[in-house]
Amino acid sequence: MDKKADDVLILDVSKISSVTDYLVLCSGNSEPHLKAIAEEVSRRLREIGLRTRHHSGLTASRWVVLDLADVIVHVFHPELRDRYALEQLWGDAKRVK
């Protein structure tokens, strides 16, 4: 299973959000791919001593959210990513990547 996320986008929302400083948006093309991405992000965070404060969504929902306080990671199925269009919602945010 390829754990690499597709279409990774990092937004600096620190100046326009009181909730978090960065949003990481990425896509996975199937439920197993979404699960693998979320698990890999969590594993790598643990390796550097960080843990998610909250984990929301299931791969069956096709949208997983990992909340690290200063960073929120959204792992989407492309169809839902298009539907919710967070890139446009946070259009004033500075693009980091």
C-alpha positions as CSV (number, residue, x, y, z in Angstrom):
1,M,0.0,0.0,0.0
2,D,1.4,3.4,-1.0
3,K,1.1,5.7,2.0
4,K,1.9,8.8,0.0
5,A,-0.9,11.3,0.1
6,D,-2.0,13.0,-3.1
7,D,-2.4,16.8,-3.6
8,V,-0.8,17.9,-0.3
9,L,-1.5,21.5,0.6
10,I,-0.4,23.3,3.7
11,L,-2.1,26.6,4.6
12,D,-0.9,29.1,7.2
13,V,-4.2,30.2,8.8
14,S,-2.6,31.7,12.0
15,K,-3.6,35.3,11.1
16,I,-7.2,34.4,10.2
17,S,-8.1,31.6,12.6
18,S,-8.4,31.4,16.3
19,V,-8.6,27.6,16.2
20,T,-5.3,26.6,14.7
21,D,-2.2,27.9,13.0
22,Y,-1.9,25.5,10.0
23,L,-4.2,23.3,8.0
24,V,-2.8,20.4,6.1
25,L,-5.1,19.1,3.3
26,C,-4.4,15.9,1.4
27,S,-6.2,13.2,-0.5
28,G,-6.2,9.4,-0.6
29,N,-8.0,7.5,-3.4
30,S,-9.6,4.7,-1.4
31,E,-10.6,3.8,2.1
32,P,-7.5,1.7,2.7
33,H,-5.3,4.6,1.3
34,L,-7.0,7.1,3.6
35,K,-6.4,4.7,6.6
36,A,-2.8,4.2,5.6
37,I,-2.2,7.9,5.3
38,A,-3.8,8.7,8.7
39,E,-1.9,5.9,10.4
40,E,1.4,7.0,8.9
41,V,0.9,10.6,10.0
42,S,0.1,9.4,13.5
43,R,3.1,7.0,13.6
44,R,5.5,9.7,12.4
45,L,4.2,12.2,15.0
46,R,4.7,9.6,17.8
47,E,8.3,9.1,16.6
48,I,9.0,12.8,17.3
49,G,7.0,12.8,20.6
50,L,3.8,14.3,19.4
51,R,0.3,12.9,19.7
52,T,-3.0,14.0,18.2
53,R,-5.3,15.7,20.6
54,H,-8.3,14.4,18.7
55,H,-8.9,12.0,15.8
56,S,-12.2,12.3,14.0
57,G,-13.8,10.6,11.2
58,L,-13.5,7.1,9.8
59,T,-12.1,6.0,6.6
60,A,-15.6,4.8,5.7
61,S,-16.7,8.4,6.0
62,R,-13.9,9.3,3.4
63,W,-12.7,12.2,5.6
64,V,-10.3,11.8,8.5
65,V,-9.2,14.7,10.8
66,L,-6.2,14.7,13.0
67,D,-6.1,17.6,15.5
68,L,-2.7,18.5,16.9
69,A,-3.8,21.9,18.2
70,D,-1.5,24.1,16.2
71,V,-1.9,21.9,13.1
72,I,-5.0,20.2,11.8
73,V,-4.6,17.5,9.2
74,H,-7.5,16.7,6.9
75,V,-7.2,13.4,4.9
76,F,-10.0,13.4,2.2
77,H,-11.3,11.2,-0.5
78,P,-11.0,13.5,-3.6
79,E,-14.8,13.7,-4.1
80,L,-15.3,15.0,-0.6
81,R,-12.4,17.4,-0.8
82,D,-14.0,18.9,-3.9
83,R,-17.4,19.1,-2.3
84,Y,-16.2,20.8,0.9
85,A,-13.6,23.0,-0.8
86,L,-11.6,24.0,2.2
87,E,-9.0,25.5,-0.1
88,Q,-11.6,28.0,-1.2
89,L,-13.1,28.5,2.3
90,W,-9.6,29.4,3.6
91,G,-8.7,31.3,0.4
92,D,-7.2,34.2,2.3
93,A,-4.6,31.9,4.0
94,K,-1.0,31.9,2.9
95,R,0.0,28.7,1.0
96,V,3.0,27.2,2.6
97,K,3.2,24.2,0.2
